[in-house]
Amino acid sequence: MAVKKLSIYSPDYPPASYTGDDELFLHLGIDRVDVLVRSGIKNMPEALEIFKKEEDIDWPETLKSVLRQSELLRRNFSERHISFSFPDALVIPEAKFSSSSTKDLINLIYGEQPHSWVGYKKLPRSFEMMLAYRIEEGIHNWITERFPSYDTTHLYAEILINNLADPNVTDKVAFLHLEEKTWILTLLNGSQLQVIQTFNYTTREDILYDLLNGLQQSQIPSNQCRLKISGQLTVSDDLVDQLSGLFQSIEWLSVPAAGIFQSLKQQFPPHHFYLLQRWLL
């Protein structure tokens, strides 16, 4: 089973003039599924559903449950965009990339997963990097059976593109994106990627420990580093007080709220849905 944690639809949902011109943005992560629809008429996000995956239920059953409960996935769409944020992912210099050896490399680093599918995302030419990522075969089968056409990416790619496009890319930057049980750390030393990795956490101290350890391993002093934050962390959190004393500066990432995100900003801080909103841009 999957548990629907949030659902919000624009006042005129479903549009009376709906003709299948809308775009679907489907994100699958370690323990969540986000279903986001952008209106093809207004070019605005018009609906969002967030589902939580139950721990002991496999992905095929989870996705069947999501499909039964979703008001959005039953519709037809002009375009379908699918993003993953599972941690089995590698950034590989384009000059050294080989599709024939990438799966072996992922197995070596993350362990064998016999029933899996490996996808690739070519980053902008100036980055000279490829991103390879692994998902369960059951997820890939569900997607190919459900959708006639689609494009795929990984949130790591979106994070890298957004951060490397920063006009201050010569700075030392740490990017922290927080979810309910996991968080993503990205470290950049100028235009050079040092780390992009997903960590599990139980307490806020776990986050602080892994963050400082990552900085130490990359030889980046925290007081010379800008910290960017998005996701499920509030300004009043005790962790923020500790981070404020360690980093050169802290920036809360957000984009102007549009469509249904206008309503959600009354309930969530602007940086809560940052990666989903950036994906729409």
HELIX and SHEET records of a PDB file:
HELIX    1   1 TRP A   59  GLN A   69  1                                  11    
HELIX    2   2 GLU A   94  LYS A   96  5                                   3    
HELIX    3   3 SER A   99  TYR A  110  1                                  12    
HELIX    4   4 ARG A  125  PHE A  127  5                                   3    
HELIX    5   5 GLU A  137  ARG A  146  1                                  10    
HELIX    6   6 LEU A  155  LEU A  164  1                                  10    
HELIX    7   7 ARG A  204  GLN A  217  1                                  14    
HELIX    8   8 SER A  222  GLN A  224  5                                   3    
HELIX    9   9 ASP A  238  SER A  244  1                                   7    
HELIX   10  10 ILE A  260  LEU A  264  1                                   5    
HELIX   11  11 TYR A  274  LEU A  280  1                                   7    
SHEET    1   A 6 ALA A   2  TYR A   9  0                                        
SHEET    2   A 6 PRO A  45  LYS A  53 -1                                        
SHEET    3   A 6 ARG A  32  ARG A  38 -1                                        
SHEET    4   A 6 GLU A  23  LEU A  28 -1                                        
SHEET    5   A 6 GLU A  79  PHE A  84  1                                        
SHEET    6   A 6 ASP A 151  HIS A 154  1                                        
SHEET    1   B 3 ALA A  89  PRO A  93  0                                        
SHEET    2   B 3 MET A 129  GLU A 136 -1                                        
SHEET    3   B 3 SER A 116  LYS A 122 -1                                        
SHEET    1   C 5 GLN A 192  ASN A 200  0                                        
SHEET    2   C 5 THR A 182  ASN A 189 -1                                        
SHEET    3   C 5 LYS A 172  LEU A 178 -1                                        
SHEET    4   C 5 CYS A 225  GLY A 231  1                                        
SHEET    5   C 5 SER A 249  TRP A 252  1                                        
END                                                                             
